[in-house]
Amino acid sequence: MKQMLAGQMAAMKEYFDRSTRALDEADSGFAPQAGMFTSAQVVAHVAQTIEWFLGGAFAAEGFSLDFEKMDSEVRAVTSLAAARAWCDTACATLQASIEAHSEADWMAELPPGPIMGGLPRIAIFNALTDHTAHHRGALTVYTRLLGKIPPMPYMDM
């Protein structure tokens, strides 16, 4: 099971990185409309959400619902390079956590609450994959709006 989870998360990260590869540091501040996350902020949001799911899965009180705080943390990010570094760190922490916890830990129930309460912890992995796919799709739209062509996420060309 751990090998499957590690592979799923490695693929998630690889597809995200490939899909967003055409964006560069000069694109950090691009947002399709005022008030939307910039390119850098979307990547930061992905990184933050990886940490949020992992933290919430093992916190006795469950998932933080302080979305205003989380939003302000993401909106403070102005560099795509910094956001990518955050995402790299979050993914490395996630991979380490897969190994650090037993299969029984991953099958234990998530804390009660409005976010996946009572489901097995392993459910966070599908949620992470889905969430990251959603945002890589959004970033490919950003890429096209910038006049660039996003790479195919599933293979190098």
N, C-alpha and C positions, 0 to 999 in steps of 0.2 A: 504494500500500500504506500509506504513512504517513497519508494522509487517512482510510483505513478504520480504522486503529488508533486514531487520534485520536478519530474518531467513536464507536468502540466504547467507549473509555474515558470519553468525555464522557457517553454514555448510562448507563454503569455508575454514574457519580457522580450523575447526575440521578435515576436510579431509587432509589439508596440514600438520597439526600437527601429525596425525596418520601416514600418508605416510612417514614422515621423522623421526619418533620416534626411529628407529634403529640406527640412526646416533648419536654419542656422541661427547663430546668435543675433544677427541683424533682424530676425523675425520675432524676437522675444516679446516685443510690445504690441504685436499685431493682434487685434480683436476685430471680428466682423462688424460689430456695432458697439457703441459706447455702453459701458456697464457689464459687458460680457467678459469672461476670463480671457486674458491674452494667451498666446501660445505657451509662454513660459508658465503661466498660472494653471493651464490645463494639465501640463506635465506635473507641476507641483501638486495639484489636486489628486492625480493618480497616485503619486508617491504617498501623500498624506493618507489616502484611503486604504492603501496597503497596510500602513502602520495602524490605522484605526480598526480595521478588521482583525488584525492580529492581536492588538491590545485588548479589544473588546471580547475576543474569544476566551481570553484567560483572566480577565478582570472579574473579581467577585461581583462588582456592581454592574457588569455588562458594558455595553457600548456607551461612550460619551454621546450625549445629545446636545452638547454645546456647539451647535452648528454655526452660530455667529462668531465664536472664537476661531473655529476651524476656517471659516471664510476669510477672516481677517489675516490669518497666518498665510493663506494661499495668496491673497491679494497683495501681500508684501513682497512677493517674489517678482523680480524684474528681469532675471537672467535665465535664459534657456539652459545654459551650461550648469548653473546652480540647480535648476529644477531637475535636470537629468542626473546630476550627482546625487540629489536627494532620492530620486527614483532608484538609482543603482544601489544605494545604501539600504533602502526599504526592501528591495528585492533580495539582497544578500541576507538581510536579517530574517526575512521570511524563509528563505532556503535553510538557513541555520536552525530556525525554529522547527522546521519539519523534522530534522534529525534529532533535535534536542528533546522532543516530546515523543512519548510512546504511542503506539497505535491505539491503545486504550484511552490515552489523553485526547486523541483526535476524535474518537468515537463518543466521548463524554458529551453531555448536553451543554449547549450554550446557556449562559445565565438567563433567567426569566427577563422579559422585557419586550418592547415593541419591535426590536430588531432581531429577527430570527430566533426569538426566545424558545428554548426547548429543543431546537434542532441539534443534531450532532455538530460538533465543532468543524468537522470536515466540510460542512456546507459552505463555509467561508470561501473555499477554493473555487467553487463554481460561481459564487457571487463576485469574486475578484476577477475571474476570467471575463465574465459578462460586463462588469463595470469598465475594465480596461479596454475591452473591444469597443464599447460604446464611445469612449473618449479617443481612441485611436481613429475611429471613423470620423469623429468631429474634427480631429486634427488633419485628416486628409482633406477635408473640405477647406480648412484654413489654408492648407498647402496650395490647393487649386485656386483659391481666391488671391493668393500671392503670385499666381502665374507660374507655379511650379507643378511638376508631375510627381505625385507620391509614388514610391516604389510599391510593388506587389508585396504584401506582408508575409506570404507563405514560402517565398523562396528568393534567393538572390538572383538577379538577372544581369 
